[in-house]
Amino acid sequence: MNESKIQSHWWSKTLAGIFAGFFLSIGVVGIFAWLGPDGLTQHISEEQRLWKTQFNMWIITPIWLIVLSFVYLFRTGKQAWTWLGGFACLTIAIVAGLRGML
């Protein structure tokens, strides 16, 4: 009986997908919210605002799960943290810049 243990880098990949992937999905949705249809600076009705808010809130989870499912394609956990963390920081910085500009 040959039992294989979970590789140590799988834990770091999983944690990168959970934490960095979460912030990456928040950043992507934030960019979409600012630059998407009607943006956040347009005057829209309360009903449109409700739909837009709900859509942005609910789309975070599918994006996060897609990132989490593809995180195992990285060779190492360090690569996963570097790429996902870098893109998460970039998207959050873009959202902060959009908030300042618009």
N, CA, C and O atoms as a GROMACS GRO file, in nm:
protein
  408
    1MET      N    1   0.085  -0.117   0.000
    1MET     CA    2   0.000   0.000   0.000
    1MET      C    3   0.090   0.124   0.000
    1MET      O    4   0.171   0.143   0.090
    2ASN      N    5   0.074   0.207  -0.101
    2ASN     CA    6   0.157   0.325  -0.116
    2ASN      C    7   0.070   0.449  -0.097
    2ASN      O    8  -0.004   0.489  -0.187
    3GLU      N    9   0.081   0.509   0.020
    3GLU     CA   10   0.004   0.630   0.048
    3GLU      C   11   0.091   0.751   0.021
    3GLU      O   12   0.200   0.762   0.076
    4SER      N   13   0.044   0.840  -0.064
    4SER     CA   14   0.121   0.960  -0.092
    4SER      C   15   0.072   1.072  -0.001
    4SER      O   16  -0.048   1.091   0.020
    5LYS      N   17   0.168   1.146   0.051
    5LYS     CA   18   0.134   1.258   0.138
    5LYS      C   19   0.106   1.381   0.053
    5LYS      O   20   0.151   1.392  -0.061
    6ILE      N   21   0.031   1.473   0.111
    6ILE     CA   22   0.006   1.599   0.043
    6ILE      C   23   0.138   1.674   0.036
    6ILE      O   24   0.207   1.690   0.137
    7GLN      N   25   0.172   1.720  -0.082
    7GLN     CA   26   0.297   1.794  -0.100
    7GLN      C   27   0.292   1.923  -0.018
    7GLN      O   28   0.187   1.986  -0.005
    8SER      N   29   0.406   1.961   0.036
    8SER     CA   30   0.410   2.079   0.122
    8SER      C   31   0.374   2.206   0.047
    8SER      O   32   0.313   2.297   0.104
    9HIS      N   33   0.409   2.215  -0.081
    9HIS     CA   34   0.376   2.336  -0.156
    9HIS      C   35   0.227   2.345  -0.188
    9HIS      O   36   0.180   2.453  -0.225
   10TRP      N   37   0.153   2.240  -0.174
   10TRP     CA   38   0.009   2.247  -0.196
   10TRP      C   39  -0.059   2.334  -0.091
   10TRP      O   40  -0.156   2.404  -0.120
   11TRP      N   41  -0.008   2.328   0.031
   11TRP     CA   42  -0.065   2.412   0.136
   11TRP      C   43  -0.043   2.559   0.106
   11TRP      O   44  -0.134   2.640   0.121
   12SER      N   45   0.078   2.594   0.062
   12SER     CA   46   0.104   2.735   0.032
   12SER      C   47   0.027   2.780  -0.091
   12SER      O   48  -0.016   2.896  -0.098
   13LYS      N   49   0.008   2.692  -0.188
   13LYS     CA   50  -0.074   2.726  -0.305
   13LYS      C   51  -0.218   2.749  -0.263
   13LYS      O   52  -0.282   2.844  -0.308
   14THR      N   53  -0.269   2.663  -0.177
   14THR     CA   54  -0.407   2.677  -0.130
   14THR      C   55  -0.425   2.808  -0.055
   14THR      O   56  -0.523   2.879  -0.077
   15LEU      N   57  -0.332   2.839   0.034
   15LEU     CA   58  -0.341   2.963   0.110
   15LEU      C   59  -0.328   3.085   0.019
   15LEU      O   60  -0.394   3.186   0.041
   16ALA      N   61  -0.244   3.075  -0.083
   16ALA     CA   62  -0.233   3.185  -0.180
   16ALA      C   63  -0.366   3.203  -0.253
   16ALA      O   64  -0.410   3.316  -0.275
   17GLY      N   65  -0.428   3.093  -0.292
   17GLY     CA   66  -0.557   3.102  -0.360
   17GLY      C   67  -0.665   3.159  -0.270
   17GLY      O   68  -0.750   3.235  -0.316
   18ILE      N   69  -0.661   3.123  -0.143
   18ILE     CA   70  -0.762   3.173  -0.050
   18ILE      C   71  -0.744   3.322  -0.022
   18ILE      O   72  -0.837   3.400  -0.040
   19PHE      N   73  -0.625   3.360   0.020
   19PHE     CA   74  -0.605   3.498   0.064
   19PHE      C   75  -0.575   3.594  -0.051
   19PHE      O   76  -0.646   3.694  -0.068
   20ALA      N   77  -0.472   3.565  -0.129
   20ALA     CA   78  -0.439   3.655  -0.241
   20ALA      C   79  -0.550   3.649  -0.346
   20ALA      O   80  -0.582   3.751  -0.408
   21GLY      N   81  -0.608   3.531  -0.367
   21GLY     CA   82  -0.717   3.518  -0.462
   21GLY      C   83  -0.839   3.599  -0.423
   21GLY      O   84  -0.908   3.654  -0.508
   22PHE      N   85  -0.866   3.606  -0.293
   22PHE     CA   86  -0.978   3.686  -0.245
   22PHE      C   87  -0.957   3.833  -0.277
   22PHE      O   88  -1.046   3.899  -0.331
   23PHE      N   89  -0.838   3.885  -0.244
   23PHE     CA   90  -0.811   4.026  -0.270
   23PHE      C   91  -0.803   4.055  -0.420
   23PHE      O   92  -0.838   4.164  -0.464
   24LEU      N   93  -0.757   3.958  -0.497
   24LEU     CA   94  -0.757   3.974  -0.642
   24LEU      C   95  -0.899   3.983  -0.696
   24LEU      O   96  -0.928   4.067  -0.781
   25SER      N   97  -0.988   3.899  -0.646
   25SER     CA   98  -1.128   3.905  -0.692
   25SER      C   99  -1.196   4.034  -0.648
   25SER      O  100  -1.276   4.090  -0.722
   26ILE      N  101  -1.164   4.082  -0.529
   26ILE     CA  102  -1.218   4.211  -0.483
   26ILE      C  103  -1.170   4.323  -0.576
   26ILE      O  104  -1.247   4.411  -0.614
   27GLY      N  105  -1.041   4.319  -0.611
   27GLY     CA  106  -0.986   4.422  -0.699
   27GLY      C  107  -1.047   4.419  -0.838
   27GLY      O  108  -1.078   4.523  -0.895
   28VAL      N  109  -1.065   4.299  -0.894
   28VAL     CA  110  -1.123   4.286  -1.027
   28VAL      C  111  -1.266   4.339  -1.027
   28VAL      O  112  -1.306   4.411  -1.119
   29VAL      N  113  -1.343   4.303  -0.926
   29VAL     CA  114  -1.481   4.351  -0.918
   29VAL      C  115  -1.484   4.502  -0.894
   29VAL      O  116  -1.571   4.572  -0.945
   30GLY      N  117  -1.389   4.552  -0.817
   30GLY     CA  118  -1.381   4.697  -0.795
   30GLY      C  119  -1.354   4.773  -0.924
   30GLY      O  120  -1.415   4.877  -0.950
   31ILE      N  121  -1.262   4.720  -1.005
   31ILE     CA  122  -1.234   4.783  -1.134
   31ILE      C  123  -1.358   4.779  -1.222
   31ILE      O  124  -1.392   4.878  -1.288
   32PHE      N  125  -1.425   4.664  -1.224
   32PHE     CA  126  -1.548   4.654  -1.303
   32PHE      C  127  -1.655   4.751  -1.253
   32PHE      O  128  -1.726   4.812  -1.333
   33ALA      N  129  -1.665   4.766  -1.122
   33ALA     CA  130  -1.767   4.856  -1.066
   33ALA      C  131  -1.741   5.001  -1.108
   33ALA      O  132  -1.835   5.074  -1.139
   34TRP      N  133  -1.615   5.042  -1.110
   34TRP     CA  134  -1.582   5.180  -1.146
   34TRP      C  135  -1.589   5.202  -1.297
   34TRP      O  136  -1.635   5.308  -1.341
   35LEU      N  137  -1.543   5.104  -1.376
   35LEU     CA  138  -1.535   5.125  -1.520
   35LEU      C  139  -1.645   5.056  -1.599
   35LEU      O  140  -1.657   5.078  -1.719
   36GLY      N  141  -1.724   4.974  -1.534
   36GLY     CA  142  -1.829   4.899  -1.602
   36GLY      C  143  -1.945   4.987  -1.644
   36GLY      O  144  -1.937   5.110  -1.634
   37PRO      N  145  -2.053   4.925  -1.690
   37PRO     CA  146  -2.170   5.002  -1.734
   37PRO      C  147  -2.221   5.096  -1.625
   37PRO      O  148  -2.243   5.053  -1.511
   38ASP      N  149  -2.239   5.220  -1.659
   38ASP     CA  150  -2.286   5.327  -1.570
   38ASP      C  151  -2.188   5.365  -1.461
   38ASP      O  152  -2.212   5.462  -1.390
   39GLY      N  153  -2.078   5.293  -1.444
   39GLY     CA  154  -1.977   5.329  -1.346
   39GLY      C  155  -2.034   5.358  -1.209
   39GLY      O  156  -2.150   5.327  -1.181
   40LEU      N  157  -1.954   5.416  -1.123
   40LEU     CA  158  -2.002   5.453  -0.990
   40LEU      C  159  -2.024   5.603  -0.979
   40LEU      O  160  -2.071   5.652  -0.876
   41THR      N  161  -1.991   5.676  -1.085
   41THR     CA  162  -2.007   5.820  -1.080
   41THR      C  163  -2.132   5.868  -1.153
   41THR      O  164  -2.166   5.986  -1.145
   42GLN      N  165  -2.200   5.780  -1.223
   42GLN     CA  166  -2.321   5.818  -1.298
   42GLN      C  167  -2.441   5.824  -1.204
   42GLN      O  168  -2.446   5.755  -1.102
   43HIS      N  169  -2.536   5.906  -1.240
   43HIS     CA  170  -2.660   5.912  -1.164
   43HIS      C  171  -2.753   5.803  -1.217
   43HIS      O  172  -2.795   5.806  -1.333
   44ILE      N  173  -2.784   5.707  -1.131
   44ILE     CA  174  -2.872   5.597  -1.170
   44ILE      C  175  -2.984   5.587  -1.068
   44ILE      O  176  -2.974   5.641  -0.958
   45SER      N  177  -3.090   5.519  -1.106
   45SER     CA  178  -3.205   5.505  -1.016
   45SER      C  179  -3.169   5.412  -0.900
   45SER      O  180  -3.070   5.340  -0.905
   46GLU      N  181  -3.251   5.415  -0.799
   46GLU     CA  182  -3.230   5.329  -0.682
   46GLU      C  183  -3.238   5.181  -0.720
   46GLU      O  184  -3.163   5.099  -0.666
   47GLU      N  185  -3.328   5.148  -0.812
   47GLU     CA  186  -3.341   5.009  -0.855
   47GLU      C  187  -3.215   4.965  -0.929
   47GLU      O  188  -3.165   4.854  -0.906
   48GLN      N  189  -3.163   5.050  -1.016
   48GLN     CA  190  -3.038   5.016  -1.086
   48GLN      C  191  -2.922   5.002  -0.988
   48GLN      O  192  -2.838   4.913  -1.002
   49ARG      N  193  -2.918   5.090  -0.891
   49ARG     CA  194  -2.812   5.084  -0.790
   49ARG      C  195  -2.820   4.953  -0.711
   49ARG      O  196  -2.717   4.893  -0.680
   50LEU      N  197  -2.941   4.910  -0.679
   50LEU     CA  198  -2.960   4.783  -0.608
   50LEU      C  199  -2.909   4.666  -0.692
   50LEU      O  200  -2.836   4.581  -0.642
   51TRP      N  201  -2.949   4.664  -0.820
   51TRP     CA  202  -2.905   4.554  -0.908
   51TRP      C  203  -2.754   4.554  -0.924
   51TRP      O  204  -2.690   4.449  -0.919
   52LYS      N  205  -2.696   4.671  -0.942
   52LYS     CA  206  -2.551   4.681  -0.961
   52LYS      C  207  -2.477   4.637  -0.835
   52LYS      O  208  -2.378   4.565  -0.844
   53THR      N  209  -2.523   4.680  -0.720
   53THR     CA  210  -2.460   4.642  -0.595
   53THR      C  211  -2.468   4.492  -0.573
   53THR      O  212  -2.369   4.429  -0.536
   54GLN      N  213  -2.584   4.434  -0.596
   54GLN     CA  214  -2.601   4.290  -0.578
   54GLN      C  215  -2.515   4.210  -0.676
   54GLN      O  216  -2.453   4.111  -0.638
   55PHE      N  217  -2.510   4.254  -0.802
   55PHE     CA  218  -2.428   4.184  -0.900
   55PHE      C  219  -2.281   4.187  -0.859
   55PHE      O  220  -2.214   4.084  -0.861
   56ASN      N  221  -2.232   4.306  -0.823
   56ASN     CA  222  -2.091   4.317  -0.784
   56ASN      C  223  -2.061   4.233  -0.660
   56ASN      O  224  -1.954   4.174  -0.650
   57MET      N  225  -2.154   4.229  -0.567
   57MET     CA  226  -2.132   4.151  -0.445
   57MET      C  227  -2.128   4.001  -0.477
   57MET      O  228  -2.041   3.929  -0.426
   58TRP      N  229  -2.219   3.955  -0.559
   58TRP     CA  230  -2.229   3.811  -0.584
   58TRP      C  231  -2.126   3.759  -0.684
   58TRP      O  232  -2.097   3.639  -0.684
   59ILE      N  233  -2.069   3.844  -0.769
   59ILE     CA  234  -1.973   3.797  -0.868
   59ILE      C  235  -1.835   3.775  -0.806
   59ILE      O  236  -1.750   3.710  -0.867
   60ILE      N  237  -1.811   3.827  -0.686
   60ILE     CA  238  -1.682   3.806  -0.618
   60ILE      C  239  -1.654   3.658  -0.597
   60ILE      O  240  -1.544   3.612  -0.626
   61THR      N  241  -1.752   3.584  -0.548
   61THR     CA  242  -1.731   3.443  -0.515
   61THR      C  243  -1.696   3.357  -0.636
   61THR      O  244  -1.601   3.279  -0.627
   62PRO      N  245  -1.766   3.367  -0.749
   62PRO     CA  246  -1.724   3.285  -0.864
   62PRO      C  247  -1.583   3.318  -0.914
   62PRO      O  248  -1.508   3.229  -0.951
   63ILE      N  249  -1.548   3.447  -0.914
   63ILE     CA  250  -1.412   3.484  -0.955
   63ILE      C  251  -1.310   3.425  -0.859
   63ILE      O  252  -1.208   3.371  -0.901
   64TRP      N  253  -1.338   3.436  -0.730
   64TRP     CA  254  -1.249   3.383  -0.627
   64TRP      C  255  -1.233   3.232  -0.642
   64TRP      O  256  -1.122   3.180  -0.632
   65LEU      N  257  -1.341   3.161  -0.667
   65LEU     CA  258  -1.333   3.016  -0.683
   65LEU      C  259  -1.260   2.974  -0.810
   65LEU      O  260  -1.193   2.871  -0.812
   66ILE      N  261  -1.272   3.053  -0.915
   66ILE     CA  262  -1.196   3.024  -1.037
   66ILE      C  263  -1.046   3.040  -1.010
   66ILE      O  264  -0.966   2.955  -1.050
   67VAL      N  265  -1.009   3.147  -0.941
   67VAL     CA  266  -0.868   3.167  -0.906
   67VAL      C  267  -0.821   3.052  -0.817
   67VAL      O  268  -0.712   2.998  -0.838
   68LEU      N  269  -0.902   3.015  -0.719
   68LEU     CA  270  -0.864   2.906  -0.628
   68LEU      C  271  -0.849   2.774  -0.701
   68LEU      O  272  -0.764   2.693  -0.665
   69SER      N  273  -0.930   2.750  -0.801
   69SER     CA  274  -0.919   2.622  -0.872
   69SER      C  275  -0.799   2.618  -0.965
   69SER      O  276  -0.745   2.510  -0.991
   70PHE      N  277  -0.756   2.733  -1.017
   70PHE     CA  278  -0.641   2.734  -1.107
   70PHE      C  279  -0.508   2.758  -1.036
   70PHE      O  280  -0.403   2.755  -1.100
   71VAL      N  281  -0.511   2.781  -0.906
   71VAL     CA  282  -0.387   2.809  -0.832
   71VAL      C  283  -0.292   2.689  -0.834
   71VAL      O  284  -0.171   2.707  -0.816
   72TYR      N  285  -0.343   2.570  -0.854
   72TYR     CA  286  -0.259   2.450  -0.853
   72TYR      C  287  -0.180   2.432  -0.982
   72TYR      O  288  -0.100   2.339  -0.993
   73LEU      N  289  -0.200   2.519  -1.078
   73LEU     CA  290  -0.121   2.514  -1.201
   73LEU      C  291   0.016   2.579  -1.184
   73LEU      O  292   0.104   2.561  -1.268
   74PHE      N  293   0.035   2.655  -1.076
   74PHE     CA  294   0.167   2.711  -1.047
   74PHE      C  295   0.261   2.599  -1.004
   74PHE      O  296   0.218   2.501  -0.942
   75ARG      N  297   0.388   2.614  -1.036
   75ARG     CA  298   0.486   2.510  -0.997
   75ARG      C  299   0.508   2.503  -0.848
   75ARG      O  300   0.518   2.395  -0.790
   76THR      N  301   0.517   2.620  -0.784
   76THR     CA  302   0.544   2.623  -0.640
   76THR      C  303   0.448   2.720  -0.572
   76THR      O  304   0.381   2.800  -0.637
   77GLY      N  305   0.443   2.710  -0.442
   77GLY     CA  306   0.362   2.803  -0.365
   77GLY      C  307   0.417   2.944  -0.371
   77GLY      O  308   0.342   3.042  -0.369
   78LYS      N  309   0.550   2.955  -0.380
   78LYS     CA  310   0.612   3.087  -0.389
   78LYS      C  311   0.568   3.159  -0.516
   78LYS      O  312   0.540   3.278  -0.514
   79GLN      N  313   0.564   3.085  -0.627
   79GLN     CA  314   0.514   3.144  -0.753
   79GLN      C  315   0.369   3.188  -0.739
   79GLN      O  316   0.332   3.296  -0.786
   80ALA      N  317   0.289   3.106  -0.677
   80ALA     CA  318   0.147   3.140  -0.659
   80ALA      C  319   0.132   3.267  -0.577
   80ALA      O  320   0.056   3.357  -0.614
   81TRP      N  321   0.205   3.275  -0.467
   81TRP     CA  322   0.199   3.395  -0.383
   81TRP      C  323   0.250   3.517  -0.458
   81TRP      O  324   0.191   3.625  -0.448
   82THR      N  325   0.359   3.501  -0.533
   82THR     CA  326   0.417   3.614  -0.605
   82THR      C  327   0.321   3.668  -0.710
   82THR      O  328   0.292   3.788  -0.713
   83TRP      N  329   0.271   3.580  -0.795
   83TRP     CA  330   0.182   3.625  -0.903
   83TRP      C  331   0.048   3.673  -0.852
   83TRP      O  332   0.003   3.783  -0.887
   84LEU      N  333  -0.016   3.592  -0.770
   84LEU     CA  334  -0.149   3.632  -0.721
   84LEU      C  335  -0.140   3.754  -0.630
   84LEU      O  336  -0.223   3.844  -0.639
   85GLY      N  337  -0.040   3.755  -0.543
   85GLY     CA  338  -0.022   3.871  -0.455
   85GLY      C  339   0.010   3.997  -0.533
   85GLY      O  340  -0.039   4.105  -0.501
   86GLY      N  341   0.094   3.982  -0.636
   86GLY     CA  342   0.128   4.098  -0.719
   86GLY      C  343   0.007   4.152  -0.794
   86GLY      O  344  -0.016   4.273  -0.796
   87PHE      N  345  -0.069   4.062  -0.854
   87PHE     CA  346  -0.189   4.107  -0.925
   87PHE      C  347  -0.294   4.162  -0.830
   87PHE      O  348  -0.366   4.256  -0.864
   88ALA      N  349  -0.304   4.104  -0.710
   88ALA     CA  350  -0.400   4.157  -0.612
   88ALA      C  351  -0.360   4.299  -0.573
   88ALA      O  352  -0.446   4.388  -0.568
   89CYS      N  353  -0.232   4.321  -0.546
   89CYS     CA  354  -0.186   4.457  -0.512
   89CYS      C  355  -0.210   4.553  -0.628
   89CYS      O  356  -0.250   4.667  -0.608
   90LEU      N  357  -0.185   4.506  -0.749
   90LEU     CA  358  -0.205   4.591  -0.867
   90LEU      C  359  -0.352   4.630  -0.883
   90LEU      O  360  -0.384   4.746  -0.906
   91THR      N  361  -0.441   4.533  -0.870
   91THR     CA  362  -0.584   4.565  -0.887
   91THR      C  363  -0.635   4.657  -0.776
   91THR      O  364  -0.715   4.747  -0.802
   92ILE      N  365  -0.589   4.635  -0.654
   92ILE     CA  366  -0.630   4.723  -0.543
   92ILE      C  367  -0.576   4.864  -0.566
   92ILE      O  368  -0.645   4.962  -0.538
   93ALA      N  369  -0.453   4.874  -0.616
   93ALA     CA  370  -0.395   5.006  -0.645
   93ALA      C  371  -0.472   5.075  -0.757
   93ALA      O  372  -0.493   5.196  -0.751
   94ILE      N  373  -0.514   5.000  -0.858
   94ILE     CA  374  -0.594   5.058  -0.967
   94ILE      C  375  -0.727   5.110  -0.913
   94ILE      O  376  -0.770   5.219  -0.949
   95VAL      N  377  -0.792   5.033  -0.826
   95VAL     CA  378  -0.918   5.079  -0.767
   95VAL      C  379  -0.896   5.206  -0.686
   95VAL      O  380  -0.975   5.299  -0.693
   96ALA      N  381  -0.788   5.210  -0.608
   96ALA     CA  382  -0.758   5.329  -0.529
   96ALA      C  383  -0.733   5.449  -0.622
   96ALA      O  384  -0.778   5.560  -0.593
   97GLY      N  385  -0.662   5.425  -0.733
   97GLY     CA  386  -0.639   5.532  -0.829
   97GLY      C  387  -0.768   5.580  -0.895
   97GLY      O  388  -0.787   5.700  -0.915
   98LEU      N  389  -0.855   5.487  -0.928
   98LEU     CA  390  -0.984   5.524  -0.987
   98LEU      C  391  -1.069   5.603  -0.890
   98LEU      O  392  -1.138   5.696  -0.930
   99ARG      N  393  -1.064   5.567  -0.764
   99ARG     CA  394  -1.140   5.642  -0.663
   99ARG      C  395  -1.091   5.784  -0.653
   99ARG      O  396  -1.169   5.877  -0.633
  100GLY      N  397  -0.960   5.801  -0.668
  100GLY     CA  398  -0.903   5.935  -0.660
  100GLY      C  399  -0.928   6.019  -0.784
  100GLY      O  400  -0.943   6.140  -0.776
  101MET      N  401  -0.932   5.952  -0.899
  101MET     CA  402  -0.949   6.023  -1.025
  101MET      C  403  -1.095   6.055  -1.056
  101MET      O  404  -1.127   6.165  -1.101
  102LEU      N  405  -1.183   5.960  -1.031
  102LEU     CA  406  -1.323   5.978  -1.071
  102LEU      C  407  -1.404   6.036  -0.962
  102LEU      O  408  -1.524   6.057  -0.980
   0.00000   0.00000   0.00000
